[in-house]
Amino acid sequence: MTAPKYKIEIDAQAAFKKLGVDLQICPIADKCVESLRRRLERLITTGLLFDALGDAAHAGKPRRGRKKSGSTGETQQQEGHTNEA
């Protein structure tokens, strides 16, 4: 039994289009794509892999407890008070 091989594919054409660069007509397209590949490989750190493992382990699990709200109280204006004289 062999384990499945996983690959992550990135659309370099779409990525460079965000900068306005069309790899189909760019004279250095091959160099751009190879440089992008090398840089992405260098960005894969042990910390990044641990974070991905943690994300996968927690994916789909229900949260425990109540969700914390962004504000802890109401302002005076929300309560209906104003500073009018």
C-alpha positions as CSV (number, residue, x, y, z in Angstrom):
1,M,0.0,0.0,0.0
2,T,1.4,3.3,-1.0
3,A,0.5,6.7,0.5
4,P,-1.0,9.2,-1.9
5,K,1.2,11.9,-3.3
6,Y,0.0,15.4,-2.6
7,K,0.9,18.4,-4.7
8,I,0.1,22.1,-4.3
9,E,-0.3,23.9,-7.6
10,I,-0.2,27.6,-8.0
11,D,-1.4,29.4,-11.1
12,A,1.7,31.5,-11.8
13,Q,0.0,33.2,-14.7
14,A,-2.9,34.4,-12.5
15,A,-0.4,35.4,-9.7
16,F,1.7,37.6,-12.1
17,K,-1.4,39.0,-13.7
18,K,-2.2,40.7,-10.4
19,L,1.0,42.8,-11.1
20,G,-0.1,43.4,-14.7
21,V,2.5,40.9,-16.0
22,D,1.3,38.6,-18.7
23,L,3.6,35.5,-18.7
24,Q,2.4,34.5,-22.2
25,I,4.2,37.5,-23.7
26,C,6.8,38.1,-21.0
27,P,10.4,37.4,-22.4
28,I,11.6,36.3,-19.0
29,A,8.5,34.3,-18.0
30,D,10.4,31.0,-17.4
31,K,12.8,32.8,-15.1
32,C,10.0,34.5,-13.2
33,V,8.2,31.2,-12.6
34,E,11.4,29.4,-11.5
35,S,12.2,32.3,-9.1
36,L,8.7,32.2,-7.7
37,R,9.0,28.4,-7.2
38,R,12.3,28.7,-5.4
39,R,11.0,31.5,-3.1
40,L,7.9,29.6,-2.2
41,E,9.9,26.5,-1.3
42,R,12.1,28.6,1.0
43,L,9.0,29.9,2.7
44,I,8.0,26.5,3.8
45,T,9.3,26.4,7.4
46,T,8.8,24.0,10.3
47,G,6.6,26.6,11.9
48,L,4.4,26.9,8.8
49,L,4.0,23.1,8.6
50,F,3.1,22.9,12.3
51,D,0.5,25.6,11.8
52,A,-1.0,23.7,8.9
53,L,-1.2,20.5,11.0
54,G,-2.9,22.5,13.8
55,D,-5.4,24.0,11.3
56,A,-6.2,20.6,9.9
57,A,-6.6,19.1,13.3
58,H,-9.1,21.8,14.3
59,A,-11.0,22.0,11.0
60,G,-14.6,20.9,11.3
61,K,-14.5,20.7,15.1
62,P,-17.2,22.7,16.9
63,R,-16.1,25.5,19.1
64,R,-16.4,25.0,22.9
65,G,-18.1,27.7,24.9
66,R,-19.6,30.9,23.9
67,K,-18.1,33.0,21.1
68,K,-16.6,36.2,22.5
69,S,-18.1,39.4,21.2
70,G,-15.9,42.3,19.9
71,S,-17.2,44.8,22.4
72,T,-17.6,44.5,26.2
73,G,-20.2,47.2,26.7
74,E,-22.4,49.8,25.1
75,T,-21.4,53.4,24.7
76,Q,-23.5,56.2,26.1
77,Q,-24.9,57.0,22.7
78,Q,-26.0,53.4,22.3
79,E,-27.7,53.5,25.6
80,G,-29.7,56.6,24.5
81,H,-27.7,59.2,26.5
82,T,-26.3,62.3,24.9
83,N,-24.2,65.2,26.3
84,E,-26.7,67.9,25.4
85,A,-27.0,70.9,27.7
